[in-house]
Amino acid sequence: MSRFWSPLVHRLTPYVAGEQPVVQDLVKLNTNENPYGPSPRAIAAIRAEAGDGLRLYPDPHATILRQAIAVGLGVQADQVFVGNGSDEVLAHAFQGLLNHDGPLLFPDITYSFYPVYCGLYGIAYREIPIDAAMQVDVDDYAGPCGAIILPNPNAPTGSALPLSAIRRLVEAHPDQVVVVDEAYVDFGGESAVPLVADHPNLLVIQTFSKSRSLAGLRVGFAIGQRHLIEALERVKDSFNSYPLDRLAIVGAVASYEDTGWFEETRGRVMASRQRLFEALNELGFEILPSAANFVFARHPAHRGADLAKGLRAQSVIVRHFAKPRIEDFLRISIGTDAQCDRLIAALKTLVA
Ligand SMILES: Cc1ncc(COP(=O)(O)O)c(C=O)c1O
């Protein structure tokens, strides 16, 4: 608290990011990072760019990256917006597209940054409860509203909606913007990008942080029809002309074009998810179906907080949310098989 703070800053409840402890031999399964490194071609491109050219500002439009993404997704480059991580893209969408007279709707159990952006930008919102099976039901979003945002797959549950459900939602609200946050879509979800051509109210947001293993580079993007992208550009150009630096632009292009690395590593993550699912099941956990690079699981006989604490004592960290309805769940990022084995061994000592 300080008398120098603006009234807005006094009112903010900031997001708390998952911790990044520097501890030897830690099994870090708390922030849904990819256990495999980024594409070697991305690293080589970043190294090559790290020279004298850094004295120059980067391309404010990140043209080569938008073109690479457009080619990959079969859209036009001017239907692509890029930002400093999808969090920044989301922030611009909240400010530029989701702030209307009616309340913004999103699930009650979802990415906890959404209410934070609402606080920052003064957006009224209503949380729509996920159902008893912890799934989003798009028919629950039928009422009047200003706009809608939801992740697909949802976080932290990991559950995915089929494309038909997203289509129904988007078509039920032709006069509202619907943002689909696809941070985890590459691990088994169905992307809504193919719907963009026919739906002027749909914005799809993705990231390089998860399936491309570049959380440290900070690159995210949005796909939408031109008028939606222009709104994001207007916000961006009123905030920071250069959200992506030179290293991020070339690294992201090389990563995006290395489809072999992308396919191999996401395949490994999905195979490890199945293996972890079976091991947790054997220990008596209830696990939600997951199309993401994490699982959300609870043990009927143990409190989530106790399990998280017990794991930490054995140098394994997972994410625990002290929030009603999910306080007994652990959100466990998919690590390598060796990391998952360490987790299971530690859990065995706790649930025995
Ligand atoms: C649902 C969801 N959306 C967006 C993000 C932000 O990712 P980034 O800013 O690293 O692109 C995250 C990060 O964990 C997330 O879980």
The ligand as a Gaussian input file, in Angstrom:
#p B3LYP/6-31G(d) Opt

LIG

0 1
 C       -5.616000     -21.373000     -20.569000
 C       -4.364000     -20.579000     -20.714000
 N       -4.327000     -19.565000     -21.564000
 C       -3.232000     -18.819000     -21.730000
 C       -2.089000     -19.076000     -21.022000
 C       -0.908000     -18.151000     -21.191000
 O        0.147000     -18.724000     -21.852000
 P        1.339000     -17.851000     -22.467000
 O        1.170000     -16.430000     -21.986000
 O        2.571000     -18.476000     -21.946000
 O        1.191000     -17.948000     -23.947000
 C       -2.047000     -20.127000     -20.130000
 C       -0.816000     -20.406000     -19.350000
 O       -0.669000     -21.286000     -18.609000
 C       -3.218000     -20.902000     -19.961000
 O       -3.259000     -21.919000     -19.078000

